[in-house]
Structures are given as C-alpha cells and as structure tokens.
C-alpha cells in the first residue's frame, strides 16, 4: 500500500469506511483501504444514541454528515448540564483531539547513562491527546425542548450580567457622592469661610 493511501480509523470515517475486525495497522496506527469496508453512522432507535466505547459520539472534523440519523447536534457549552437537569437522553460529542506537550518527568537522583538495551529515542517532552468536546447529540424528539431551555438559559444569563453591570455603576456613583459629601462636611466644620474644590 502507498503511504498516501494510509489513514487512521477516524480519518477513514470521513470516507464512510471503517477498519475491518482483526485488522492490524500497516504503519503506526494507519490502515490501507483494503483493510476497510463501507460504513454508515448508526441511527438512533428508541431514543438510544449509538456511541463509541467511551460513551461519546465521534463527529470527525465536525463533519455534519457523521451525525447519527435520528439525532440533532446541539453545540452549546451548557447542553450537558441541561440534559441532565431535564432528563433528556444525550451523548457528548467529540470532534478531534488536541496535542498538549508536557516536560518529561525524571525522578531519578542519578544521571541517566546510555545503555544498548534501552530505547535510543530521547525526548524531553511527553505528548498527550485531549478530546475536543463540542456539545451533545440528542434524539430529534427532544431537540426542540432542549433548544428552548438553552435559549431561556442564555437570556437569563444576559439579564444577570446587565443587572450586575448596573449594580457596579450604581456602587461607583454612590462611592463618589459619599466621598464628595464627606469632603464638603469637613470643609464646613473646619473651614467654614473658605470654598472647596
């Protein structure tokens, strides 16, 4: 197989193909086309959302074609919170992975020496992949309810932000007036014949 024809399991999904059972990667975690077969997203039946082994729905590269039939993808940061509160069946969505780099830890108090039996690959960092989470998928019958509640949630949050802003402005004005009146009283008591600025 040509290197250009090799892809990871997630990338093959973009071509609506999946790796066959019991296939071994040709290089790294990459597979050739002949190791795959046609695939389609599994539909949601009886409000049961098909997920991967981690309980997520993997929508590779945020491709809407991979949304399970019978569900709607709701991209909102508070979607999971409201689904739990309203007892709406849902599955978290991941669209990819980020690579974060962390310094390698070395707890040894003695210097490391090269040894032929050890790996010759030296790296000062360890790479960890973290999933990119973007909302949830819910059965179509629950989508209107969830979107309505999310809209109400956003409106309430905006209202609270405006109230907080008004309170801050009112407090600043009250503080300013209080300082002005205190200064006026001091001048009236100790400098009755002088003006103040």
C-alpha positions, 0 to 999 in steps of 0.5 A: 500500500502507498503511504498516501493511501494510509489513514487512521480509523477516524480519518477513514470515517470521513470516507464512510469506511471503517477498519475491518475486525482483526485488522492490524495497522500497516504503519503506526496506527494507519490502515490501507483501504483494503483493510476497510469496508463501507460504513454508515453512522448508526441511527438512533432507535428508541431514543438510544444514541449509538456511541463509541466505547467511551460513551461519546459520539465521534463527529470527525472534523465536525463533519455534519454528515457523521451525525447519527440519523435520528439525532440533532447536534446541539453545540452549546457549552451548557447542553450537558448540564441541561440534559441532565437537569431535564432528563433528556437522553444525550451523548457528548460529542467529540470532534478531534483531539488536541496535542498538549506537550508536557516536560518529561518527568525524571525522578531519578537522583542519578544521571541517566547513562546510555545503555544498548538495551534501552530505547535510543529515542530521547525526548524531553517532552511527553505528548498527550491527546485531549478530546475536543468536546463540542456539545451533545447529540440528542434524539430529534424528539427532544431537540426542540425542548432542549433548544428552548431551555438553552435559549431561556438559559442564555437570556437569563444569563444576559439579564444577570450580567446587565443587572450586575453591570448596573449594580457596579455603576450604581456602587461607583456613583454612590462611592463618589457622592459619599466621598464628595459629601464627606469632603464638603462636611469637613470643609464646613466644620473646619473651614467654614469661610473658605470654598472647596474644590 
